[in-house]
């Protein structure tokens, strides 16, 4: 996997909220939507990548979008300059696998 400047994640409950988060993330900053994962029992996470500033902006926008729909963000994170082996984990999120 190529070098990643940053990864951003949001986890919420339900596909409608995660799609809203993903839309807001992609509109707010120059990030690439990597994919999503239905974690368990309706918990869904969405993953974006890009430069550190863009990913931070995108995650903040995604969190705000979910909260504006009166839903809860269960977790979120930005990893700046992730180790290259993280690519082994996030490969399963890929939209190519859908």
Backbone bond lengths (Angstrom), bond angles and torsions (degrees), N, CA, C in turn:
res aa  C-N    CA-C-N  psi(-1)  N-CA   C-N-CA  omega(-1)  CA-C   N-CA-C  phi
1 X - - - 1.451 - - 1.526 108.84 -
2 X 1.340 116.04 142.29 1.453 119.12 -179.76 1.522 110.88 -69.00
3 X 1.322 114.68 164.64 1.461 121.36 179.11 1.523 109.78 -60.19
4 X 1.315 116.26 135.30 1.459 121.67 176.96 1.518 109.45 -111.07
5 X 1.326 117.43 129.21 1.460 120.26 175.88 1.522 110.49 -71.32
6 X 1.339 116.82 -44.83 1.458 120.23 -179.47 1.519 110.05 -158.65
7 X 1.315 114.36 153.63 1.462 123.07 173.60 1.521 107.81 -122.26
8 X 1.331 116.33 142.55 1.456 121.04 176.56 1.512 110.25 -129.89
9 X 1.330 116.20 139.96 1.457 122.45 -176.05 1.521 110.45 -131.91
10 X 1.312 116.47 144.96 1.461 122.67 169.49 1.522 106.66 -136.23
11 X 1.332 115.68 137.14 1.464 120.48 175.24 1.520 108.46 -123.51
12 X 1.328 115.17 130.45 1.451 121.49 178.17 1.526 108.12 -142.41
13 X 1.314 116.43 -171.85 1.462 120.46 -177.55 1.519 109.35 -113.59
14 X 1.323 116.50 115.57 1.453 121.37 174.93 1.520 114.16 103.80
15 X 1.305 114.90 143.19 1.457 121.87 -175.96 1.529 112.17 -66.19
16 X 1.323 118.38 -35.23 1.460 120.83 -179.31 1.519 110.30 -61.08
17 X 1.322 116.80 -44.27 1.462 120.67 -178.01 1.524 111.78 -70.95
18 X 1.317 116.82 -37.14 1.465 118.45 -179.93 1.531 110.95 -71.33
19 X 1.324 117.46 -32.54 1.459 119.86 175.51 1.523 109.91 -68.03
20 X 1.313 117.33 -40.78 1.459 120.73 176.28 1.529 110.68 -60.85
21 X 1.324 116.39 -42.75 1.467 120.76 177.83 1.523 110.53 -62.81
22 X 1.321 117.08 -46.79 1.466 121.07 -178.93 1.524 110.92 -61.62
23 X 1.314 117.23 -42.32 1.459 121.25 179.04 1.528 110.53 -61.66
24 X 1.317 116.40 -46.96 1.466 120.47 179.78 1.525 111.14 -63.70
25 X 1.318 116.72 -39.61 1.466 120.70 -179.68 1.524 110.82 -62.37
26 X 1.324 116.01 -45.92 1.469 120.11 -177.11 1.526 112.65 -71.87
27 X 1.318 116.85 -29.04 1.468 120.46 178.37 1.523 111.98 -79.23
28 X 1.326 117.19 -28.29 1.466 121.36 -173.18 1.522 113.53 -80.13
29 X 1.317 116.84 -25.73 1.469 119.12 -173.35 1.523 109.95 -155.31
30 X 1.303 114.65 165.22 1.463 121.36 178.75 1.524 109.38 -81.45
31 X 1.333 114.78 81.21 1.462 121.51 178.79 1.520 108.87 -125.38
32 X 1.307 115.03 160.47 1.462 121.38 176.53 1.522 108.64 -106.89
33 X 1.316 115.63 128.69 1.457 120.79 175.15 1.519 108.05 -73.82
34 X 1.313 116.27 115.16 1.462 121.31 -177.92 1.526 111.50 -83.45
35 X 1.323 116.29 -39.50 1.444 119.34 -178.83 1.503 111.45 158.93
36 X 1.333 114.53 -167.57 1.452 120.19 178.79 1.517 108.76 -147.62
37 X 1.306 114.99 164.96 1.462 120.60 179.70 1.517 109.06 -142.52
38 X 1.324 116.18 128.51 1.453 121.52 171.98 1.524 105.47 -81.50
39 X 1.305 115.43 100.41 1.456 120.93 -170.13 1.525 111.10 -68.85
40 X 1.320 117.62 -60.37 1.466 121.24 179.46 1.518 109.17 -173.66
41 X 1.303 116.28 140.34 1.465 122.50 173.18 1.526 113.64 50.38
42 X 1.312 117.19 36.49 1.456 120.92 176.97 1.514 115.38 95.22
43 X 1.315 117.87 -9.13 1.458 120.29 175.49 1.525 107.87 -74.68
44 X 1.318 115.83 128.30 1.456 120.44 -176.88 1.522 108.58 -130.81
45 X 1.315 115.26 136.78 1.460 119.76 176.86 1.522 109.13 -116.07
46 X 1.331 115.01 149.81 1.454 122.60 178.09 1.521 107.48 -125.17
47 X 1.321 116.07 145.90 1.457 122.13 -172.90 1.524 110.01 -130.33
48 X 1.338 116.01 132.52 1.465 121.79 174.29 1.519 108.98 -127.06
49 X 1.327 115.49 162.11 1.462 119.84 174.85 1.518 109.04 -139.02
50 X 1.320 114.86 159.30 1.451 121.71 179.30 1.510 109.25 165.56
51 X 1.341 116.06 -163.12 1.459 116.62 177.28 1.532 108.87 -74.26
52 X 1.312 116.30 161.43 1.463 121.44 -170.66 1.528 112.11 -56.57
53 X 1.312 117.44 -48.56 1.462 120.31 -178.76 1.515 112.73 -62.52
54 X 1.320 116.42 -42.47 1.466 120.57 179.94 1.521 110.96 -64.90
55 X 1.309 117.17 -41.59 1.469 120.37 -179.48 1.529 110.47 -66.20
56 X 1.319 117.69 -41.26 1.472 120.21 177.12 1.523 110.37 -60.66
57 X 1.325 116.72 -45.33 1.457 121.31 178.78 1.524 110.57 -61.73
58 X 1.320 116.71 -44.03 1.461 121.43 -178.92 1.522 111.54 -62.79
59 X 1.309 117.54 -45.25 1.467 120.71 -179.48 1.526 110.40 -63.51
60 X 1.322 117.01 -42.80 1.471 120.17 177.46 1.531 110.96 -59.92
61 X 1.325 116.96 -41.79 1.464 121.00 178.86 1.522 111.56 -66.73
62 X 1.319 116.85 -39.69 1.460 120.32 178.22 1.514 111.99 -64.88
63 X 1.312 116.63 -41.85 1.466 120.93 177.63 1.526 110.03 -61.43
64 X 1.338 116.97 -46.22 1.459 120.88 179.81 1.530 111.35 -61.61
65 X 1.330 116.93 -39.33 1.468 120.24 -179.80 1.522 111.76 -63.53
66 X 1.318 116.46 -42.58 1.469 119.97 179.22 1.525 110.11 -65.88
67 X 1.318 116.43 -45.10 1.468 120.13 -179.98 1.528 111.44 -64.58
68 X 1.333 117.73 -33.74 1.468 120.99 177.38 1.519 112.16 -65.70
69 X 1.323 116.91 -19.50 1.466 121.08 176.39 1.527 110.83 -94.94
70 X 1.321 116.46 12.89 1.470 123.24 -179.51 1.521 112.49 59.67
71 X 1.307 115.22 36.00 1.459 121.45 176.47 1.520 108.56 -113.81
72 X 1.300 116.18 168.64 1.459 121.56 -176.34 1.525 111.34 -106.77
73 X 1.311 115.56 136.01 1.456 121.84 169.84 1.525 105.49 -90.99
74 X 1.318 117.07 118.95 1.460 120.67 -176.94 1.519 111.93 -82.31
75 X 1.305 115.87 -31.68 1.456 118.58 175.01 1.522 108.80 -162.37
76 X 1.313 114.11 156.90 1.456 121.22 175.29 1.518 107.41 -154.38
77 X 1.313 115.60 156.34 1.457 119.04 -178.98 1.519 109.67 -163.81
78 X 1.315 114.64 150.82 1.454 122.50 170.54 1.517 106.49 -125.13
79 X 1.316 116.17 127.68 1.463 121.36 176.02 1.518 107.28 -112.64
80 X 1.326 115.21 110.93 1.460 120.19 176.98 1.522 108.74 -82.37
81 X 1.293 116.03 134.48 1.469 122.96 176.90 1.536 112.56 50.66
82 X 1.349 117.15 59.14 1.462 119.42 -179.02 1.530 111.95 -64.30
83 X 1.301 114.58 151.92 1.462 120.75 176.61 1.528 108.66 -61.81
84 X 1.309 117.70 145.59 1.467 121.74 -176.31 1.527 112.78 -60.04
85 X 1.317 118.66 -27.41 1.456 120.39 179.76 1.529 113.48 -70.62
86 X 1.332 117.35 -15.77 1.460 120.39 175.74 1.530 109.62 -60.09
87 X 1.319 116.83 -27.98 1.460 120.99 177.76 1.514 113.05 -56.71
88 X 1.321 117.23 -28.37 1.466 120.91 177.76 1.525 111.44 -66.54
89 X 1.315 116.15 -32.65 1.462 120.67 179.81 1.518 110.60 -80.02
90 X 1.334 116.27 -47.04 1.465 118.57 -173.83 1.522 113.31 -75.18
91 X 1.307 117.72 -11.34 1.464 120.23 178.16 1.529 111.12 -58.79
92 X 1.310 117.76 -31.12 1.462 119.88 -179.87 1.510 112.46 -72.17
93 X 1.331 118.12 -17.58 1.470 122.63 177.04 1.526 111.94 -77.43
94 X 1.284 117.84 -17.09 1.449 123.10 -168.80 1.521 113.41 -50.81
95 X 1.330 115.37 137.40 1.465 120.71 175.08 1.515 110.62 -65.62
96 X 1.333 117.51 -20.80 1.464 121.38 177.15 1.531 111.86 -65.98
97 X 1.319 116.87 -20.37 1.463 121.35 -178.51 1.528 113.34 -87.12
98 X 1.322 116.12 -1.28 1.474 119.36 -177.55 1.517 109.50 -80.77
